[in-house]
């Protein structure tokens, strides 16, 4: 097991800066997920940990060891790729054993290690099969077993479930979390899928354009977003944002508040205004019935907003009111930073309306 530490790490390709200045510590034994939109620097960060990319500036530590000049094979890091990278002519056992042979591990020890990891990932009945005879989930387990057999300090996984169908992805997410609990090794997992990030990680690093927007446990990221980017990236549908230009100005100017926000599940749809802190007229544009929840797209004076109810269908009326309690409102400054989950206000916020 090992802590991973980035100190003032910068990565450029020619004139393009991918990582401008990264400082972070990935805790020893944690399951840390790096998430963000395409091109944000997720895979580059992972590859620098593995030694497949060299940082332009700064230092990377694995445990107490500075690994700037340490080759990938000597970092004691195992990587699981998106495409599994299995040898098609070798059996499952041959794929798992290949790295051990290269390291000249004695045959008896190799056999013992293979049996141990095969049992953990459920591959014992398939050791003599070729990869093409296996399902996608089984091939993924072979890739994991091949990484595990090296007993690394760090596992790094680059979107390993992206080639699986939705049902198998869900199953494999659960299996990976259980595997991490068994091994207790540091896992660093890259994905663009926020559902994967929220359901698997005990710590999430959210990147945008190579910068850490927020690093926190999943529920902290959701409930206490540090900025507008985090608030809108995490959550489905994303957080609703309303410009204060469409709200009464009193109480906002001295705090430089630019927008207020609220989660769709905190929005209430009513036929008449209530005593809530925030309310505005709306009409329903569309609804998605997803079994346990219903998502509504609303037309308002502030643009399109979302509301989410849990098995509580709303009667489609020509004119409704969407309202939110004070404690469920977030306030964002002009620079996008979230000041607080809520600010106490005595006067309810009503959107200007001719209705």
Helices and strands as residue ranges (DSSP letters): E 4-13, E 16-26, E 31-36, H 42-50, E 57-62, E 65-66, G 72-74, E 77-80, H 92-102, H 107-121, G 124-126, G 131-133, H 136-148, E 154-158, H 166-183, E 186-191, H 194-200, E 203-208, E 211-216, H 218-223, H 228-233, E 240-243, G 244-246, G 253-255, E 257-262, G 264-266, E 268-270, E 278-289, E 294-300, E 303-309, E 320-324, G 326-328, E 330-333, E 338-340, E 349-350
